[in-house]
Amino acid sequence: MIEGRALLELIIASVAIILIPGPSVMFVIARAVAWGRVTAVLTALGNALGMLLLSVFIAVGLGPLLQRSELLLVVVQVLGGLYLIHLGTDAFRHRQEHADDMIKIEEIKPSNFQILRQGFTVGALNPKALVFFSAVFPQFVDAEAGSITFQLLMFGVIFAALSFLLDGMWGVVVGSSRDWFVTSKNRLLVLRTIGAVVMMTLGVGVIIPVILGYLK
């Protein structure tokens, strides 16, 4: 079983990556702006379930491989860090378009099932979650604590629960002040820019310790 300190570090890292305005957060915010709090919370729930399914696939597929290869673990971590940098750079380059898209209000509100399904799809295909599960989760694995696959599955459950809680909070806050967001594209632009910079910083923060640790 993962130690208390490592678990705390995992939770802190998960909270940091979830709070970054990436695909899931921006989608929840867009739904909140368009249709309010209930729609945003349902979107967050669907998104969390989608990421939970993604974490299961990562754990079952990647866990056994990481159990056998330290070099593969390093490679996965470095590639994950590079991809975080790529996502941050891309988000920064397209921050204007993303802000424009988020203030467009759709005319027809989807059903609750459609909202859950759409949120689920965004979560299951979320590249930020994929990178985090593949590159960051392995850093908290303890090879002497038992099955790596089981540990990765546990990490996925924790991440999904935190994702629903925090994304849902985004939705409630924005849904409660939707007019304030809709009337200012600059606020959304600043939010997206901050998220892009944080993603790039996290990418660098993943790569440097991994490389230094491997070279020792």
Secondary structure, DSSP 8 states (H G I E B T S, - for coil): ---HHHHHHHHHHHHHHHHS--HHHHHHHHHHHHH-HHHHHHHHHHHHHHHHHHHHHHHHHHHHHHHH-HHHHHHHHHHHHHHHHHHHHHHHHTHHHHHHHHT---SS---HHHHHHHHHHHHHT-HHHHHIIIIIGGGG--TTSS-HHHHHHHHHHHHHHHHHHHHHHHHHHHHHTHHHHHT-HHHHHHHHHHHHHHHHHHHHHHHHHHHHHHH-
